[in-house]
């Protein structure tokens, strides 16, 4: 230890050896596209850099979009295996929108080709084989 | 024991049954996804989609009828106060009428006409009678303005 303290050249070497991994880590970190881009976005939103801040561009539009999303997620439902025509309003408990719900439900189920299960025209197939030997 | 032909028939039937059950389950799932939890509790004991739908329809139609009778009564008793906002009053009446129509029991054109005329404050009476007389003399009916 005494020897190390006494030599300034060794000091420099030691400092380099310790700082090299840190430097490498830092450069690899900053080379990452995502980090750089998010850094830029952050600075941009704070008002640095060219142009107007991006994040404050259209706050009313953003809120409208989120409102629309909330509206859609609360008012309607969609079933994964089908498309948009499965998106129909929920029926209220007090039966307030029943008439509309009924029509839309039948339309949507008809669009999928399952309306015969609702109107009773499709019955479960009957086993053609009558088993007498089943215990 | 089953004969060869019977075994084939049964295999066919099992295939048909599987498809039918799947379709049935899709319909049930679709109903379940669009009703409330309390509504679901009422119908979860039913076996086929048809039974579920009929139970739901009966229940909802009963409730819907009650709500619409109630709303109809409110529409008829709706009144605009003297010096009140007539535009707001008309907007309320139209909303109620639209809600009634959504429940399947819209008031007829004549009913709505008399509801509107009857709900206006007494200070409108001379004006209303003048309009009514003019329209009867001209043999013209009163219509809402077309947008």
Interface residues (C-beta under 8 A of the other chain):
Chain A: X77 X79 X81 X86 X88 X89 X90 X91 X92 X93 X94 X95 X96 X97 X98 X99 X100 X101 X102 X105 X108 X109 X112 X114 X117 X118 X119 X120 X122 X124 X125 X126 X127 X128 X129 X131 X133
Chain B: X1 X2 X6 X9 X10 X12 X13 X16 X17 X20 X21 X23 X24 X26 X27 X29 X30 X31 X33 X34 X35 X36 X38 X39 X48 X49 X50 X53 X56 X57 X59 X60 X61 X62 X63 X64 X65 X66 X67 X99 X102 X103 X104
